[in-house]
């Protein structure tokens, strides 16, 4: 590379970067249908991201809670599910 090319490369690259980052007006019209569709798409995408994050967080938390409940049930003293005295049913008289 020549010396002149090396001196011009960095300033031209910087100028191209600045030119690419400067916003320019589009001077375009977005109708009601296209605007509502775009807004709906963005809101749907944000909702999907939120549900994805909640799903990734909730599933391990749910498993942890289930595991802790299982340990708590194992450590608790066993209780009888049947009453001490059996319930009698009334027999209809004939």
Helices and strands as residue ranges (DSSP letters): H 3-21, H 32-75
